[in-house]
Amino acid sequence: MSTKILPSAWLALGLVLSPAAAQASASGAWSFDPAVLVADTRTLLRRAPDAAVDGLFQAVHGASRVPGDAEVLCALFEPDADRSLEGLNAAAARLSPASQDRLVLATADVLLAASQSPPRPFDADAARQALKSNLARAAILHDGFAAGLVADGADPASREARCRALGWMLDTLQARPLAERAQVTRLLLDEGLQRMAMPAAGG
């Protein structure tokens, strides 16, 4: 899997919403039960209302602002990271209890809402344009954003730059309307963070 462009917590949530629902066991350990879901990520996200999908974004954005949790999320999507089920499960277990709780609650909300809603129209082209606009806004607001987003080195400075760009992108998206946040969240969980690329000039 190519990870030249830093993926973020979006793919972690993709795992949570794939046929592997997040559960907190009685001992407090994070686990995924593949038997809980039969629907795929795309179906769930297109059935869930915007407010429920935005809850997933808010959970990730909150974790990204906690220093220790941000490091876990960023490290998970480094080029050499283990993104197998076991690797994602282990990374989630290293999040703080508060971040774990937010993810579990947000995921449960999506599952419940999706089970009670029909599929909703999704304009992928509009979502791609919204993502491009948010990346452009982040580049205007933050010096070094574009360079950090495409940094592909394995050295600490490159890793830090990618992680910082991730946080800036999430902060920028947080300031947008709820419907737009949900739209971009669906796109990234559906198509992956390969979509996190700076728009070409004039594009």
Secondary structure as UniProt FT lines:
FT   HELIX           9..17
FT   STRAND          21..24
FT   TURN            26..27
FT   STRAND          30..33
FT   TURN            34..35
FT   HELIX           41..47
FT   HELIX           50..64
FT   HELIX           67..76
FT   TURN            79..80
FT   HELIX           85..93
FT   HELIX           97..115
FT   HELIX           124..141
FT   TURN            143..144
FT   HELIX           145..150
FT   HELIX           156..174
FT   HELIX           178..191
FT   HELIX           193..195
FT   TURN            201..202
//
